[in-house]
Amino acid sequence: MAWVSVPDLAVRASQQTYTHLGRTGDGGRVRFSSGDYRSDLELDAEGYVVDYPTMARRLATA
């Protein structure tokens, strides 16, 4: 991953790792790591994020 900072437009590398933790009944879980930060993400059957703890949770559809 790379970030482009503004306004100097410098490109900065961001080391990221995703580790498969297992399948669930209708999706799976992966661990995201970057530096000292780690978070276990819940995915749906199509691989879209359902829950990203402390950041976001997808709302149920009507």
C-alpha positions as CSV (number, residue, x, y, z in Angstrom):
1,M,0.0,0.0,0.0
2,A,1.2,3.5,-0.6
3,W,-0.1,6.9,0.5
4,V,0.3,10.1,-1.3
5,S,0.5,13.0,1.2
6,V,-0.9,16.4,0.4
7,P,0.2,19.1,-0.4
8,D,3.8,17.8,-1.1
9,L,2.6,14.8,-3.1
10,A,5.2,12.6,-1.5
11,V,4.6,8.8,-1.9
12,R,4.9,6.9,1.4
13,A,4.9,3.1,1.7
14,S,2.5,1.5,4.2
15,Q,3.3,-2.1,5.1
16,Q,0.1,-4.1,5.5
17,T,-0.6,-7.7,6.2
18,Y,-3.9,-9.7,6.0
19,T,-4.0,-13.1,7.6
20,H,-6.9,-15.6,7.0
21,L,-8.3,-16.6,10.4
22,G,-11.1,-18.9,9.3
23,R,-14.4,-19.3,7.6
24,T,-17.8,-18.6,9.2
25,G,-21.2,-19.9,8.2
26,D,-21.7,-17.1,5.7
27,G,-18.2,-15.5,5.3
28,G,-15.0,-15.4,7.1
29,R,-12.5,-13.5,9.3
30,V,-9.2,-11.9,8.5
31,R,-6.6,-10.1,10.7
32,F,-5.4,-6.8,9.4
33,S,-1.9,-5.7,10.7
34,S,0.1,-2.6,10.0
35,G,2.9,-1.7,12.4
36,D,1.6,-2.0,16.0
37,Y,-2.1,-1.9,14.9
38,R,-4.1,-5.1,14.5
39,S,-7.8,-5.7,14.0
40,D,-9.9,-8.8,13.2
41,L,-12.3,-8.1,10.3
42,E,-15.5,-10.0,9.6
43,L,-16.3,-10.5,5.9
44,D,-19.5,-11.6,4.2
45,A,-19.7,-14.5,1.6
46,E,-18.6,-12.1,-1.2
47,G,-15.5,-10.8,0.7
48,Y,-17.0,-7.4,1.7
49,V,-16.3,-6.1,5.2
50,V,-19.3,-6.5,7.6
51,D,-17.5,-5.4,10.8
52,Y,-14.3,-3.5,11.3
53,P,-14.1,-3.1,15.1
54,T,-13.7,0.4,16.4
55,M,-14.1,1.8,12.9
56,A,-17.3,0.7,11.1
57,R,-20.1,-1.9,11.0
58,R,-22.2,-2.4,7.9
59,L,-25.9,-1.6,8.4
60,A,-28.5,-4.3,7.7
61,T,-30.5,-3.9,4.6
62,A,-34.3,-3.5,4.9
